[in-house]
Amino acid sequence: MKPISRWYCALIAAALVLASGSGHAAPSAAPAPDTRPALGTEGKAAVRPDPDQTSRISVSGILCPTQDSVALQLYNNAIELTAQEKLAEAEAQYRMAIARDAGYCDAMDNLGLLMRRQGRIDEAVTWYQRSLKIKPDNGVAHQNLAAGYQAQGNLEDAQAEYVWLTEHQPGNPEGFYGLGACLLGGGRLDDAIARLEVAERLYAQIQSPLTVDAKYLLGVAHLRKNELSRARSYLLQVYPQASEEPKLNYLLGLCYLDPEGGDQAKAAEYLQKAKKLGVPLPPEVEGKLK
């Protein structure tokens, strides 16, 4: 097979910078009452335009049951208030529950989640850290702490939390997905692909709608390696569920600009759609469409 031309490698590198520069992330739905709430709307899976974990949150089950009946009632009140979007009142109830039972890690986890939903990242991180002091093997807190660290830009500590998840909860795809996303963001493409492939398999085993998130990042990773056929394969699997995602159209268009096996017509189709959806095309890309 002929080597990919230098102009195309340079084009891919510049385009991927553009594709990740906006910091856009898919919207998150209200958390479902399980440990892997699907993101997105109307039951569709979310697609991460960037290797970003900051919206992936895990809802606490009962890990530290309280013996204080008043604390339990306050905790249940907070859950009901959260469902009603009365977040300030819910926060007050969680705080009162923790004041009555200083070891109530479930209340701490849910309070951290509440903070995270409001963008109060530093406070959320503090509550997850406090929860882990009570119960160091609390996977919910480790997962949410990892997402909190990522939101702070603290990728080193986020990666350490995801490593903990992969080692202690090897059946949980979120650890492998998060670790893969961190490694991808750090440019360790082969390591990222290895973890994301595990995440994809684990998501598929539980028929999770989040399988497409792993496929998306696998597509991005292979694109960054200039493995364009494999990148196309993954991104095309995502497309039916995210055809209006601007960056997905943009990256597919780049894949089809492949001088060794692309399709100029398809490249133009995806890139023009990406442009209509708000992605500014670099002059080098515009020039290849003429």
WOPE-V842689 format. One record per pair of residues at least 24 apart in sequence whose C-alpha atoms are under 10 Angstrom apart, sorted by the first residue. I is the first residue (numbers start at 1). J is the second residue. Records with the same first field share a line. If there is no record, write none. Layout:
I->J, J
This chain:
1->260
2->260
3->260
4->226, 227, 228, 258, 259, 260
5->258, 259, 260
7->284
8->226, 254, 257, 258, 259, 284
9->224, 225, 226, 258
10->284
11->254, 257, 282, 284, 285
12->223, 224, 225, 226, 251, 254, 255, 257, 258, 285
13->223, 224, 225, 226
14->282, 284
15->250, 251, 254, 281, 282, 284, 285
16->220, 223, 224, 247, 250, 251, 254
18->247, 279, 280, 281, 282
19->49, 50, 246, 247, 248, 250, 251, 279, 280, 281
20->49, 50, 51, 185, 247
21->50
22->49, 50, 279
23->49, 50, 51, 52
24->48, 49, 50, 52, 247
25->49, 50, 51, 52, 53, 54, 55
26->50, 52, 55, 245
27->55
28->54, 55, 56, 57, 117
29->55, 56
30->82, 83, 85, 117
31->56, 57, 58, 59, 83, 113, 117
32->57, 58, 59
33->58, 59, 60, 61
34->58, 59, 60, 61
35->59, 60, 61, 139, 140, 143, 172, 174
36->140, 172, 173, 174, 208, 210
37->208, 209, 210
38->208, 209, 210
39->209, 210, 213
40->210
43->209
44->209, 210, 241, 242
45->208, 209, 210, 211, 212, 213, 238, 241, 242
46->209, 210, 211, 212, 213, 241, 242
47->209, 210, 211, 212, 213, 214, 215, 216, 217, 238, 239, 241, 242, 245, 248
48->212, 213, 214, 216, 217, 245, 247, 248
49->213, 216, 217, 220, 245, 246, 247, 248, 251
50->181, 184, 185, 216, 217, 220, 247
51->177, 178, 180, 181, 182, 183, 184, 185, 213, 214, 216, 217, 220, 221
52->147, 150, 151, 177, 178, 181, 182, 184, 185, 217
53->143, 144, 146, 147, 148, 149, 150, 151, 158, 174, 177, 178, 179, 181, 182
54->116, 121, 144, 145, 146, 147, 148, 149, 150, 151, 152, 153, 178
55->116, 117, 144, 147, 148, 150, 151
56->143, 144, 146, 147, 148, 174, 178
57->113, 116, 117, 140, 141, 143, 144, 145, 146, 147, 148, 174
58->109, 110, 113, 139, 140, 141, 142, 143, 144, 145, 147, 174
59->106, 109, 110, 112, 113, 140, 141, 143, 144
60->105, 106, 107, 108, 109, 110, 113, 138, 139, 140, 141, 144
61->106, 107, 109, 110, 140
62->104, 105, 106, 107
63->104, 105, 106, 107, 109, 135, 137, 138, 139, 140
64->103, 104, 105, 106, 107, 131, 134, 135, 138
65->103, 104, 105, 106, 107
66->97, 98, 100, 101, 102, 103, 104, 105, 106, 107
67->101, 104
68->97, 100, 101, 104
69->97, 100
70->96, 97, 100, 101
71->95, 96, 97, 98, 99, 100, 101, 104, 107
72->97, 98, 100, 101, 104, 107
73->97
74->98, 100, 107
75->104, 106, 107, 110, 111
76->107
78->107, 110, 111
79->107, 110, 111
82->110, 114
87->111, 114, 115, 117, 118
88->114
90->114
91->115
102->130, 131, 134
103->130, 131, 133, 134, 135
104->131, 134, 135
105->130, 131, 132, 133, 134, 135, 138, 141
106->131, 135, 138, 140, 141
107->131
108->132, 134, 141
109->138, 140, 141, 142, 144, 145
110->140, 141
112->141, 144, 145, 148
113->141, 144, 145, 148
116->144, 147, 148, 151
119->148, 151
120->148
121->145, 147, 148, 149, 150, 151, 152
122->148, 149, 151, 152
123->148
124->148, 149
125->149, 151, 152
137->164, 165, 168, 169
138->165
139->164, 165, 168, 169, 172, 175
140->165
142->175
143->174, 175, 178
146->175, 178, 179
147->178
150->178, 182
155->179, 182, 183, 185, 186
156->182, 186
158->182
159->183
166->195
170->198, 199, 202
171->198, 199, 202, 203, 205
172->198, 199, 202, 203
173->197, 198, 199, 200, 201, 202, 203, 204, 205, 206, 208, 210, 211, 214
174->199, 200, 202, 203, 210, 214
175->199
176->200, 202, 214
177->202, 203, 210, 211, 213, 214, 217
178->214
180->214, 217, 218, 221
181->214, 217, 218, 221
183->221
184->217, 218, 220, 221, 224
185->221
187->221, 224, 225
188->221
189->218, 220, 221, 222, 224, 225
190->221, 222, 225
192->217, 218, 221
193->217, 218, 219, 220, 221, 222
194->218
196->221
209->241
211->238
212->237, 238, 239, 241, 242
213->238
214->238
216->248
219->248, 251, 252, 255
220->248, 251, 252
223->251, 252, 254, 255
226->255, 258
227->255, 258
228->252, 254, 255, 256, 257, 258, 260, 261, 262
229->255, 256, 258, 260, 261, 262
230->255
231->255
232->256, 262
243->270, 273, 274
244->273, 274, 277
245->273, 274, 277, 278
246->270, 271, 273, 274, 275, 276, 277, 278, 279
247->271, 273, 274, 275, 277, 278, 279
248->274
249->273, 274, 275, 277, 279
250->274, 275, 277, 279, 280, 281
253->285
254->285
257->285, 288, 289
264->288, 289, 290
265->289
